[in-house]
Amino acid sequence: MQLSNLETLPGHKIIRQLDVVYGSTVRSKHVGRDLMASLKNIVGGELKGYTELLEESRQEAMQRMIEKAQGLGANAIVGIRFSTSNIAEGASELFVYGTAVVVQANAPQLTDPFKTQG
């Protein structure tokens, strides 16, 4: 599956636009991560527990979107965007969406070695 946040896929031509596809996941914070984050707020620095949680969420949401696109017969998704929102106290949704398409690689224009120049 080819993925692009552009509206096109460089080096390819969109043959068919199928549908908008999406994937999402809702995650809650872990009490242990919250405790470590509170301590880190005192001294500063990266909140690695939250960074890992966000990365896992992105991967899960992307995989769900890809599965929907494959179910439609797509070989690419273009215009990919991410969004987040708070669902409840301590729980957030990560949402990803794009357009499922069928693409074909652009064939390079080769010169004809047998064509006479004139």
KOLGU-4560 file (N, C-alpha, C; in nm, 3 decimals, padded with zeros to 5 digits):
<recs>
<n_xx: 00.085 n_yy: -00.118 n_zz: 00.000 ca_xx: 00.000 ca_yy: 00.000 ca_zz: 00.000 c_xx: 00.089 c_yy: 00.123 c_zz: 00.000 mol: A seq: 1 type: MET>
<n_xx: 00.071 n_yy: 00.208 n_zz: -00.101 ca_xx: 00.144 ca_yy: 00.334 ca_zz: -00.110 c_xx: 00.068 c_yy: 00.438 c_zz: -00.028 mol: A seq: 2 type: GLN>
<n_xx: 00.140 n_yy: 00.518 n_zz: 00.051 ca_xx: 00.078 ca_yy: 00.619 ca_zz: 00.136 c_xx: 00.138 c_yy: 00.756 c_zz: 00.107 mol: A seq: 3 type: LEU>
<n_xx: 00.051 n_yy: 00.858 n_zz: 00.104 ca_xx: 00.101 ca_yy: 00.993 ca_zz: 00.077 c_xx: 00.013 c_yy: 01.097 c_zz: 00.147 mol: A seq: 4 type: SER>
<n_xx: 00.077 n_yy: 01.197 n_zz: 00.205 ca_xx: -00.002 ca_yy: 01.307 ca_zz: 00.260 c_xx: -00.029 c_yy: 01.413 c_zz: 00.153 mol: A seq: 5 type: ASN>
<n_xx: 00.026 n_yy: 01.394 n_zz: 00.034 ca_xx: -00.002 ca_yy: 01.481 ca_zz: -00.080 c_xx: -00.135 c_yy: 01.439 c_zz: -00.143 mol: A seq: 6 type: LEU>
<n_xx: -00.187 n_yy: 01.522 n_zz: -00.229 ca_xx: -00.313 ca_yy: 01.488 ca_zz: -00.298 c_xx: -00.288 c_yy: 01.393 c_zz: -00.415 mol: A seq: 7 type: GLU>
<n_xx: -00.163 n_yy: 01.372 n_zz: -00.449 ca_xx: -00.124 ca_yy: 01.280 ca_zz: -00.555 c_xx: -00.011 c_yy: 01.192 c_zz: -00.502 mol: A seq: 8 type: THR>
<n_xx: 00.029 n_yy: 01.097 n_zz: -00.581 ca_xx: 00.142 ca_yy: 01.011 ca_zz: -00.547 c_xx: 00.248 c_yy: 01.032 c_zz: -00.655 mol: A seq: 9 type: LEU>
<n_xx: 00.358 n_yy: 01.099 n_zz: -00.622 ca_xx: 00.460 ca_yy: 01.129 ca_zz: -00.724 c_xx: 00.502 c_yy: 01.004 c_zz: -00.801 mol: A seq: 10 type: PRO>
<n_xx: 00.513 n_yy: 01.020 n_zz: -00.931 ca_xx: 00.554 ca_yy: 00.910 ca_zz: -01.018 c_xx: 00.440 c_yy: 00.815 c_zz: -01.051 mol: A seq: 11 type: GLY>
<n_xx: 00.319 n_yy: 00.848 n_zz: -01.011 ca_xx: 00.202 ca_yy: 00.763 ca_zz: -01.036 c_xx: 00.085 c_yy: 00.847 c_zz: -01.086 mol: A seq: 12 type: HIS>
<n_xx: -00.005 n_yy: 00.781 n_zz: -01.155 ca_xx: -00.127 ca_yy: 00.845 ca_zz: -01.204 c_xx: -00.245 c_yy: 00.779 c_zz: -01.133 mol: A seq: 13 type: LYS>
<n_xx: -00.334 n_yy: 00.860 n_zz: -01.079 ca_xx: -00.454 ca_yy: 00.806 ca_zz: -01.015 c_xx: -00.550 c_yy: 00.762 c_zz: -01.125 mol: A seq: 14 type: ILE>
<n_xx: -00.581 n_yy: 00.632 n_zz: -01.124 ca_xx: -00.670 ca_yy: 00.575 ca_zz: -01.225 c_xx: -00.814 c_yy: 00.578 c_zz: -01.178 mol: A seq: 15 type: ILE>
<n_xx: -00.833 n_yy: 00.553 n_zz: -01.048 ca_xx: -00.968 ca_yy: 00.547 ca_zz: -00.994 c_xx: -00.968 c_yy: 00.595 c_zz: -00.849 mol: A seq: 16 type: ARG>
<n_xx: -01.061 n_yy: 00.683 n_zz: -00.817 ca_xx: -01.082 ca_yy: 00.726 ca_zz: -00.678 c_xx: -01.192 c_yy: 00.639 c_zz: -00.621 mol: A seq: 17 type: GLN>
<n_xx: -01.165 n_yy: 00.575 n_zz: -00.506 ca_xx: -01.262 ca_yy: 00.481 ca_zz: -00.450 c_xx: -01.350 c_yy: 00.544 c_zz: -00.342 mol: A seq: 18 type: LEU>
<n_xx: -01.292 n_yy: 00.584 n_zz: -00.232 ca_xx: -01.372 ca_yy: 00.638 ca_zz: -00.122 c_xx: -01.279 c_yy: 00.695 c_zz: -00.015 mol: A seq: 19 type: ASP>
<n_xx: -01.337 n_yy: 00.772 n_zz: 00.075 ca_xx: -01.263 ca_yy: 00.819 ca_zz: 00.192 c_xx: -01.252 c_yy: 00.701 c_zz: 00.289 mol: A seq: 20 type: VAL>
<n_xx: -01.133 n_yy: 00.680 n_zz: 00.342 ca_xx: -01.110 ca_yy: 00.574 ca_zz: 00.440 c_xx: -01.053 c_yy: 00.636 c_zz: 00.566 mol: A seq: 21 type: VAL>
<n_xx: -01.075 n_yy: 00.570 n_zz: 00.678 ca_xx: -01.027 ca_yy: 00.623 ca_zz: 00.804 c_xx: -00.993 c_yy: 00.510 c_zz: 00.899 mol: A seq: 22 type: TYR>
<n_xx: -00.923 n_yy: 00.545 n_zz: 01.003 ca_xx: -00.893 ca_yy: 00.453 ca_zz: 01.111 c_xx: -00.883 c_yy: 00.535 c_zz: 01.238 mol: A seq: 23 type: GLY>
<n_xx: -00.922 n_yy: 00.476 n_zz: 01.349 ca_xx: -00.912 ca_yy: 00.550 ca_zz: 01.474 c_xx: -00.885 c_yy: 00.455 c_zz: 01.589 mol: A seq: 24 type: SER>
<n_xx: -00.841 n_yy: 00.513 n_zz: 01.698 ca_xx: -00.823 ca_yy: 00.439 ca_zz: 01.822 c_xx: -00.846 c_yy: 00.537 c_zz: 01.936 mol: A seq: 25 type: THR>
<n_xx: -00.904 n_yy: 00.488 n_zz: 02.043 ca_xx: -00.925 ca_yy: 00.569 ca_zz: 02.163 c_xx: -00.840 c_yy: 00.507 c_zz: 02.273 mol: A seq: 26 type: VAL>
<n_xx: -00.758 n_yy: 00.587 n_zz: 02.332 ca_xx: -00.666 ca_yy: 00.539 ca_zz: 02.436 c_xx: -00.683 c_yy: 00.621 c_zz: 02.563 mol: A seq: 27 type: ARG>
<n_xx: -00.663 n_yy: 00.554 n_zz: 02.674 ca_xx: -00.664 ca_yy: 00.624 ca_zz: 02.802 c_xx: -00.522 c_yy: 00.627 c_zz: 02.857 mol: A seq: 28 type: SER>
<n_xx: -00.500 n_yy: 00.723 n_zz: 02.943 ca_xx: -00.368 ca_yy: 00.735 ca_zz: 03.004 c_xx: -00.349 c_yy: 00.626 c_zz: 03.108 mol: A seq: 29 type: LYS>
<n_xx: -00.227 n_yy: 00.586 n_zz: 03.126 ca_xx: -00.189 ca_yy: 00.484 ca_zz: 03.224 c_xx: -00.148 c_yy: 00.556 c_zz: 03.352 mol: A seq: 30 type: HIS>
<n_xx: -00.196 n_yy: 00.507 n_zz: 03.467 ca_xx: -00.167 ca_yy: 00.571 ca_zz: 03.595 c_xx: -00.017 c_yy: 00.584 c_zz: 03.618 mol: A seq: 31 type: VAL>
<n_xx: 00.059 n_yy: 00.480 n_zz: 03.584 ca_xx: 00.205 ca_yy: 00.485 ca_zz: 03.599 c_xx: 00.267 c_yy: 00.591 c_zz: 03.511 mol: A seq: 32 type: GLY>
<n_xx: 00.216 n_yy: 00.604 n_zz: 03.390 ca_xx: 00.268 ca_yy: 00.707 ca_zz: 03.300 c_xx: 00.235 c_yy: 00.845 c_zz: 03.352 mol: A seq: 33 type: ARG>
<n_xx: 00.115 n_yy: 00.861 n_zz: 03.410 ca_xx: 00.077 ca_yy: 00.990 ca_zz: 03.466 c_xx: 00.169 c_yy: 01.029 c_zz: 03.580 mol: A seq: 34 type: ASP>
<n_xx: 00.203 n_yy: 00.934 n_zz: 03.665 ca_xx: 00.292 ca_yy: 00.960 ca_zz: 03.779 c_xx: 00.429 c_yy: 01.004 c_zz: 03.729 mol: A seq: 35 type: LEU>
<n_xx: 00.481 n_yy: 00.931 n_zz: 03.631 ca_xx: 00.613 ca_yy: 00.966 ca_zz: 03.575 c_xx: 00.607 c_yy: 01.102 c_zz: 03.504 mol: A seq: 36 type: MET>
<n_xx: 00.496 n_yy: 01.130 n_zz: 03.436 ca_xx: 00.481 ca_yy: 01.259 ca_zz: 03.368 c_xx: 00.479 c_yy: 01.373 c_zz: 03.469 mol: A seq: 37 type: ALA>
<n_xx: 00.413 n_yy: 01.352 n_zz: 03.582 ca_xx: 00.408 ca_yy: 01.455 ca_zz: 03.686 c_xx: 00.547 c_yy: 01.485 c_zz: 03.739 mol: A seq: 38 type: SER>
<n_xx: 00.626 n_yy: 01.379 n_zz: 03.759 ca_xx: 00.763 ca_yy: 01.399 ca_zz: 03.805 c_xx: 00.848 c_yy: 01.470 c_zz: 03.699 mol: A seq: 39 type: LEU>
<n_xx: 00.829 n_yy: 01.432 n_zz: 03.574 ca_xx: 00.905 ca_yy: 01.492 ca_zz: 03.465 c_xx: 00.872 c_yy: 01.640 c_zz: 03.448 mol: A seq: 40 type: LYS>
<n_xx: 00.748 n_yy: 01.678 n_zz: 03.479 ca_xx: 00.708 ca_yy: 01.819 ca_zz: 03.469 c_xx: 00.790 c_yy: 01.906 c_zz: 03.563 mol: A seq: 41 type: ASN>
<n_xx: 00.839 n_yy: 01.848 n_zz: 03.672 ca_xx: 00.919 ca_yy: 01.924 ca_zz: 03.769 c_xx: 01.056 c_yy: 01.957 c_zz: 03.710 mol: A seq: 42 type: ILE>
<n_xx: 01.120 n_yy: 01.858 n_zz: 03.646 ca_xx: 01.256 ca_yy: 01.877 ca_zz: 03.595 c_xx: 01.261 c_yy: 01.907 c_zz: 03.446 mol: A seq: 43 type: VAL>
<n_xx: 01.153 n_yy: 01.882 n_zz: 03.375 ca_xx: 01.149 ca_yy: 01.907 ca_zz: 03.231 c_xx: 01.201 c_yy: 01.788 c_zz: 03.151 mol: A seq: 44 type: GLY>
<n_xx: 01.174 n_yy: 01.788 n_zz: 03.024 ca_xx: 01.221 ca_yy: 01.683 ca_zz: 02.935 c_xx: 01.106 c_yy: 01.611 c_zz: 02.865 mol: A seq: 45 type: GLY>
<n_xx: 01.143 n_yy: 01.517 n_zz: 02.781 ca_xx: 01.046 ca_yy: 01.441 ca_zz: 02.703 c_xx: 00.968 c_yy: 01.345 c_zz: 02.792 mol: A seq: 46 type: GLU>
<n_xx: 00.840 n_yy: 01.335 n_zz: 02.766 ca_xx: 00.754 ca_yy: 01.240 ca_zz: 02.835 c_xx: 00.749 c_yy: 01.113 c_zz: 02.751 mol: A seq: 47 type: LEU>
<n_xx: 00.850 n_yy: 01.028 n_zz: 02.767 ca_xx: 00.868 ca_yy: 00.912 ca_zz: 02.681 c_xx: 00.750 c_yy: 00.816 c_zz: 02.684 mol: A seq: 48 type: LYS>
<n_xx: 00.687 n_yy: 00.800 n_zz: 02.799 ca_xx: 00.569 ca_yy: 00.713 ca_zz: 02.808 c_xx: 00.458 c_yy: 00.760 c_zz: 02.717 mol: A seq: 49 type: GLY>
<n_xx: 00.436 n_yy: 00.892 n_zz: 02.712 ca_xx: 00.333 ca_yy: 00.947 ca_zz: 02.625 c_xx: 00.375 c_yy: 00.942 c_zz: 02.479 mol: A seq: 50 type: TYR>
<n_xx: 00.503 n_yy: 00.962 n_zz: 02.454 ca_xx: 00.553 ca_yy: 00.952 ca_zz: 02.317 c_xx: 00.528 c_yy: 00.811 c_zz: 02.262 mol: A seq: 51 type: THR>
<n_xx: 00.558 n_yy: 00.710 n_zz: 02.342 ca_xx: 00.534 ca_yy: 00.570 ca_zz: 02.302 c_xx: 00.385 c_yy: 00.543 c_zz: 02.282 mol: A seq: 52 type: GLU>
<n_xx: 00.301 n_yy: 00.594 n_zz: 02.372 ca_xx: 00.157 ca_yy: 00.576 ca_zz: 02.360 c_xx: 00.105 c_yy: 00.637 c_zz: 02.231 mol: A seq: 53 type: LEU>
<n_xx: 00.152 n_yy: 00.757 n_zz: 02.198 ca_xx: 00.109 ca_yy: 00.824 ca_zz: 02.076 c_xx: 00.155 c_yy: 00.748 c_zz: 01.952 mol: A seq: 54 type: LEU>
<n_xx: 00.277 n_yy: 00.696 n_zz: 01.953 ca_xx: 00.328 ca_yy: 00.619 ca_zz: 01.839 c_xx: 00.246 c_yy: 00.492 c_zz: 01.820 mol: A seq: 55 type: GLU>
<n_xx: 00.216 n_yy: 00.422 n_zz: 01.928 ca_xx: 00.132 ca_yy: 00.300 ca_zz: 01.919 c_xx: -00.006 c_yy: 00.335 c_zz: 01.863 mol: A seq: 56 type: GLU>
<n_xx: -00.062 n_yy: 00.446 n_zz: 01.907 ca_xx: -00.193 ca_yy: 00.489 ca_zz: 01.859 c_xx: -00.191 c_yy: 00.520 c_zz: 01.710 mol: A seq: 57 type: SER>
<n_xx: -00.087 n_yy: 00.591 n_zz: 01.665 ca_xx: -00.074 ca_yy: 00.624 ca_zz: 01.522 c_xx: -00.068 c_yy: 00.496 c_zz: 01.438 mol: A seq: 58 type: ARG>
<n_xx: 00.015 n_yy: 00.402 n_zz: 01.482 ca_xx: 00.031 ca_yy: 00.277 ca_zz: 01.407 c_xx: -00.100 c_yy: 00.199 c_zz: 01.399 mol: A seq: 59 type: GLN>
<n_xx: -00.170 n_yy: 00.192 n_zz: 01.510 ca_xx: -00.297 ca_yy: 00.118 ca_zz: 01.513 c_xx: -00.401 c_yy: 00.184 c_zz: 01.423 mol: A seq: 60 type: GLU>
<n_xx: -00.415 n_yy: 00.315 n_zz: 01.430 ca_xx: -00.512 ca_yy: 00.387 ca_zz: 01.347 c_xx: -00.476 c_yy: 00.374 c_zz: 01.199 mol: A seq: 61 type: ALA>
<n_xx: -00.347 n_yy: 00.387 n_zz: 01.167 ca_xx: -00.303 ca_yy: 00.372 ca_zz: 01.027 c_xx: -00.334 c_yy: 00.232 c_zz: 00.974 mol: A seq: 62 type: MET>
<n_xx: -00.307 n_yy: 00.130 n_zz: 01.054 ca_xx: -00.333 ca_yy: -00.008 ca_zz: 01.010 c_xx: -00.482 c_yy: -00.029 c_zz: 00.982 mol: A seq: 63 type: GLN>
<n_xx: -00.567 n_yy: 00.027 n_zz: 01.065 ca_xx: -00.711 ca_yy: 00.015 ca_zz: 01.043 c_xx: -00.754 c_yy: 00.084 c_zz: 00.915 mol: A seq: 64 type: ARG>
<n_xx: -00.696 n_yy: 00.201 n_zz: 00.887 ca_xx: -00.727 ca_yy: 00.272 ca_zz: 00.764 c_xx: -00.681 c_yy: 00.193 c_zz: 00.642 mol: A seq: 65 type: MET>
<n_xx: -00.561 n_yy: 00.137 n_zz: 00.649 ca_xx: -00.505 ca_yy: 00.058 ca_zz: 00.538 c_xx: -00.593 c_yy: -00.063 c_zz: 00.510 mol: A seq: 66 type: ILE>
<n_xx: -00.638 n_yy: -00.130 n_zz: 00.615 ca_xx: -00.725 ca_yy: -00.248 ca_zz: 00.596 c_xx: -00.854 c_yy: -00.210 c_zz: 00.525 mol: A seq: 67 type: GLU>
<n_xx: -00.912 n_yy: -00.095 n_zz: 00.557 ca_xx: -01.034 ca_yy: -00.050 ca_zz: 00.489 c_xx: -01.006 c_yy: -00.022 c_zz: 00.342 mol: A seq: 68 type: LYS>
<n_xx: -00.892 n_yy: 00.040 n_zz: 00.313 ca_xx: -00.856 ca_yy: 00.071 ca_zz: 00.174 c_xx: -00.833 c_yy: -00.058 c_zz: 00.095 mol: A seq: 69 type: ALA>
<n_xx: -00.766 n_yy: -00.155 n_zz: 00.155 ca_xx: -00.743 ca_yy: -00.283 ca_zz: 00.088 c_xx: -00.876 c_yy: -00.353 c_zz: 00.059 mol: A seq: 70 type: GLN>
<n_xx: -00.970 n_yy: -00.341 n_zz: 00.151 ca_xx: -01.102 ca_yy: -00.400 ca_zz: 00.131 c_xx: -01.176 c_yy: -00.341 c_zz: 00.012 mol: A seq: 71 type: GLY>
<n_xx: -01.144 n_yy: -00.218 n_zz: -00.023 ca_xx: -01.205 ca_yy: -00.152 ca_zz: -00.139 c_xx: -01.130 c_yy: -00.182 c_zz: -00.269 mol: A seq: 72 type: LEU>
<n_xx: -01.014 n_yy: -00.246 n_zz: -00.258 ca_xx: -00.934 ca_yy: -00.275 ca_zz: -00.376 c_xx: -00.832 c_yy: -00.168 c_zz: -00.408 mol: A seq: 73 type: GLY>
<n_xx: -00.803 n_yy: -00.080 n_zz: -00.315 ca_xx: -00.707 ca_yy: 00.028 ca_zz: -00.337 c_xx: -00.564 c_yy: -00.024 c_zz: -00.328 mol: A seq: 74 type: ALA>
<n_xx: -00.474 n_yy: 00.044 n_zz: -00.397 ca_xx: -00.331 ca_yy: 00.015 ca_zz: -00.381 c_xx: -00.256 c_yy: 00.138 c_zz: -00.330 mol: A seq: 75 type: ASN>
<n_xx: -00.332 n_yy: 00.245 n_zz: -00.297 ca_xx: -00.271 ca_yy: 00.366 ca_zz: -00.242 c_xx: -00.375 c_yy: 00.446 c_zz: -00.164 mol: A seq: 76 type: ALA>
<n_xx: -00.326 n_yy: 00.529 n_zz: -00.073 ca_xx: -00.409 ca_yy: 00.625 ca_zz: -00.001 c_xx: -00.339 c_yy: 00.759 c_zz: -00.011 mol: A seq: 77 type: ILE>
<n_xx: -00.412 n_yy: 00.861 n_zz: -00.058 ca_xx: -00.356 ca_yy: 00.995 ca_zz: -00.072 c_xx: -00.429 c_yy: 01.092 c_zz: 00.020 mol: A seq: 78 type: VAL>
<n_xx: -00.367 n_yy: 01.208 n_zz: 00.042 ca_xx: -00.429 ca_yy: 01.311 ca_zz: 00.124 c_xx: -00.444 c_yy: 01.272 c_zz: 00.270 mol: A seq: 79 type: GLY>
<n_xx: -00.350 n_yy: 01.196 n_zz: 00.322 ca_xx: -00.360 ca_yy: 01.146 ca_zz: 00.460 c_xx: -00.345 c_yy: 01.261 c_zz: 00.559 mol: A seq: 80 type: ILE>
<n_xx: -00.436 n_yy: 01.263 n_zz: 00.657 ca_xx: -00.435 ca_yy: 01.363 ca_zz: 00.763 c_xx: -00.462 c_yy: 01.295 c_zz: 00.897 mol: A seq: 81 type: ARG>
<n_xx: -00.410 n_yy: 01.355 n_zz: 01.004 ca_xx: -00.431 ca_yy: 01.307 ca_zz: 01.141 c_xx: -00.510 c_yy: 01.411 c_zz: 01.219 mol: A seq: 82 type: PHE>
<n_xx: -00.588 n_yy: 01.363 n_zz: 01.314 ca_xx: -00.663 ca_yy: 01.450 ca_zz: 01.402 c_xx: -00.670 c_yy: 01.384 c_zz: 01.540 mol: A seq: 83 type: SER>
<n_xx: -00.677 n_yy: 01.466 n_zz: 01.643 ca_xx: -00.694 ca_yy: 01.412 ca_zz: 01.778 c_xx: -00.806 c_yy: 01.488 c_zz: 01.847 mol: A seq: 84 type: THR>
<n_xx: -00.869 n_yy: 01.421 n_zz: 01.943 ca_xx: -00.972 ca_yy: 01.486 ca_zz: 02.023 c_xx: -00.983 c_yy: 01.417 c_zz: 02.158 mol: A seq: 85 type: SER>
<n_xx: -01.030 n_yy: 01.492 n_zz: 02.256 ca_xx: -01.055 ca_yy: 01.436 ca_zz: 02.388 c_xx: -01.194 c_yy: 01.375 c_zz: 02.388 mol: A seq: 86 type: ASN>
<n_xx: -01.204 n_yy: 01.252 n_zz: 02.431 ca_xx: -01.332 ca_yy: 01.182 ca_zz: 02.436 c_xx: -01.393 c_yy: 01.193 c_zz: 02.576 mol: A seq: 87 type: ILE>
<n_xx: -01.312 n_yy: 01.170 n_zz: 02.676 ca_xx: -01.355 ca_yy: 01.176 ca_zz: 02.816 c_xx: -01.234 c_yy: 01.213 c_zz: 02.899 mol: A seq: 88 type: ALA>
<n_xx: -01.253 n_yy: 01.231 n_zz: 03.028 ca_xx: -01.143 ca_yy: 01.261 ca_zz: 03.118 c_xx: -01.037 c_yy: 01.152 c_zz: 03.108 mol: A seq: 89 type: GLU>
<n_xx: -00.918 n_yy: 01.190 n_zz: 03.062 ca_xx: -00.808 ca_yy: 01.094 ca_zz: 03.054 c_xx: -00.811 c_yy: 01.003 c_zz: 02.933 mol: A seq: 90 type: GLY>
<n_xx: -00.902 n_yy: 01.025 n_zz: 02.836 ca_xx: -00.909 ca_yy: 00.941 ca_zz: 02.716 c_xx: -00.911 c_yy: 01.029 c_zz: 02.592 mol: A seq: 91 type: ALA>
<n_xx: -00.833 n_yy: 00.991 n_zz: 02.492 ca_xx: -00.824 ca_yy: 01.069 ca_zz: 02.368 c_xx: -00.838 c_yy: 00.977 c_zz: 02.248 mol: A seq: 92 type: SER>
<n_xx: -00.890 n_yy: 01.034 n_zz: 02.140 ca_xx: -00.900 ca_yy: 00.961 ca_zz: 02.014 c_xx: -00.795 c_yy: 01.013 c_zz: 01.918 mol: A seq: 93 type: GLU>
<n_xx: -00.730 n_yy: 00.922 n_zz: 01.848 ca_xx: -00.642 ca_yy: 00.957 ca_zz: 01.738 c_xx: -00.713 c_yy: 00.906 c_zz: 01.612 mol: A seq: 94 type: LEU>
<n_xx: -00.734 n_yy: 00.996 n_zz: 01.517 ca_xx: -00.812 ca_yy: 00.968 ca_zz: 01.397 c_xx: -00.725 c_yy: 00.999 c_zz: 01.276 mol: A seq: 95 type: PHE>
<n_xx: -00.721 n_yy: 00.908 n_zz: 01.179 ca_xx: -00.645 ca_yy: 00.930 ca_zz: 01.056 c_xx: -00.740 c_yy: 00.903 c_zz: 00.938 mol: A seq: 96 type: VAL>
<n_xx: -00.728 n_yy: 00.984 n_zz: 00.833 ca_xx: -00.816 ca_yy: 00.965 ca_zz: 00.717 c_xx: -00.744 c_yy: 01.004 c_zz: 00.590 mol: A seq: 97 type: TYR>
<n_xx: -00.794 n_yy: 00.952 n_zz: 00.480 ca_xx: -00.738 ca_yy: 00.982 ca_zz: 00.349 c_xx: -00.832 c_yy: 00.930 c_zz: 00.241 mol: A seq: 98 type: GLY>
<n_xx: -00.789 n_yy: 00.939 n_zz: 00.116 ca_xx: -00.868 ca_yy: 00.892 ca_zz: 00.003 c_xx: -00.805 c_yy: 00.767 c_zz: -00.055 mol: A seq: 99 type: THR>
<n_xx: -00.883 n_yy: 00.659 n_zz: -00.058 ca_xx: -00.837 ca_yy: 00.533 ca_zz: -00.117 c_xx: -00.846 c_yy: 00.544 c_zz: -00.269 mol: A seq: 100 type: ALA>
<n_xx: -00.737 n_yy: 00.512 n_zz: -00.336 ca_xx: -00.731 ca_yy: 00.523 ca_zz: -00.481 c_xx: -00.658 c_yy: 00.401 c_zz: -00.541 mol: A seq: 101 type: VAL>
<n_xx: -00.675 n_yy: 00.387 n_zz: -00.671 ca_xx: -00.597 ca_yy: 00.291 ca_zz: -00.748 c_xx: -00.502 c_yy: 00.374 c_zz: -00.833 mol: A seq: 102 type: VAL>
<n_xx: -00.373 n_yy: 00.345 n_zz: -00.822 ca_xx: -00.273 ca_yy: 00.420 ca_zz: -00.898 c_xx: -00.196 c_yy: 00.327 c_zz: -00.990 mol: A seq: 103 type: VAL>
<n_xx: -00.137 n_yy: 00.389 n_zz: -01.090 ca_xx: -00.051 ca_yy: 00.317 ca_zz: -01.185 c_xx: 00.076 c_yy: 00.398 c_zz: -01.200 mol: A seq: 104 type: GLN>
<n_xx: 00.190 n_yy: 00.330 n_zz: -01.196 ca_xx: 00.318 ca_yy: 00.398 ca_zz: -01.211 c_xx: 00.328 c_yy: 00.460 c_zz: -01.350 mol: A seq: 105 type: ALA>
<n_xx: 00.380 n_yy: 00.581 n_zz: -01.356 ca_xx: 00.405 ca_yy: 00.645 ca_zz: -01.485 c_xx: 00.522 c_yy: 00.576 c_zz: -01.551 mol: A seq: 106 type: ASN>
<n_xx: 00.502 n_yy: 00.527 n_zz: -01.672 ca_xx: 00.612 ca_yy: 00.464 ca_zz: -01.746 c_xx: 00.701 c_yy: 00.574 c_zz: -01.803 mol: A seq: 107 type: ALA>
<n_xx: 00.831 n_yy: 00.560 n_zz: -01.790 ca_xx: 00.920 ca_yy: 00.662 ca_zz: -01.848 c_xx: 00.910 c_yy: 00.662 c_zz: -02.000 mol: A seq: 108 type: PRO>
<n_xx: 00.919 n_yy: 00.778 n_zz: -02.058 ca_xx: 00.914 ca_yy: 00.791 ca_zz: -02.203 c_xx: 01.052 c_yy: 00.759 c_zz: -02.260 mol: A seq: 109 type: GLN>
<n_xx: 01.063 n_yy: 00.643 n_zz: -02.321 ca_xx: 01.189 ca_yy: 00.601 ca_zz: -02.381 c_xx: 01.194 c_yy: 00.645 c_zz: -02.527 mol: A seq: 110 type: LEU>
<n_xx: 01.311 n_yy: 00.683 n_zz: -02.572 ca_xx: 01.326 ca_yy: 00.720 ca_zz: -02.713 c_xx: 01.329 c_yy: 00.594 c_zz: -02.798 mol: A seq: 111 type: THR>
<n_xx: 01.276 n_yy: 00.606 n_zz: -02.919 ca_xx: 01.273 ca_yy: 00.494 ca_zz: -03.012 c_xx: 01.407 c_yy: 00.491 c_zz: -03.086 mol: A seq: 112 type: ASP>
<n_xx: 01.491 n_yy: 00.387 n_zz: -03.062 ca_xx: 01.623 ca_yy: 00.382 ca_zz: -03.125 c_xx: 01.616 c_yy: 00.360 c_zz: -03.276 mol: A seq: 113 type: PRO>
<n_xx: 01.501 n_yy: 00.318 n_zz: -03.329 ca_xx: 01.489 ca_yy: 00.288 ca_zz: -03.471 c_xx: 01.427 c_yy: 00.402 c_zz: -03.550 mol: A seq: 114 type: PHE>
<n_xx: 01.383 n_yy: 00.503 n_zz: -03.479 ca_xx: 01.320 ca_yy: 00.618 ca_zz: -03.546 c_xx: 01.431 c_yy: 00.703 c_zz: -03.609 mol: A seq: 115 type: LYS>
<n_xx: 01.413 n_yy: 00.735 n_zz: -03.736 ca_xx: 01.511 ca_yy: 00.819 ca_zz: -03.804 c_xx: 01.481 c_yy: 00.965 c_zz: -03.775 mol: A seq: 116 type: THR>
<n_xx: 01.586 n_yy: 01.036 n_zz: -03.757 ca_xx: 01.569 ca_yy: 01.178 ca_zz: -03.730 c_xx: 01.562 c_yy: 01.253 c_zz: -03.863 mol: A seq: 117 type: GLN>
<n_xx: 01.481 n_yy: 01.349 n_zz: -03.870 ca_xx: 01.468 ca_yy: 01.415 ca_zz: -03.997 c_xx: 01.414 c_yy: 01.546 c_zz: -03.988 mol: A seq: 118 type: GLY>
</recs>
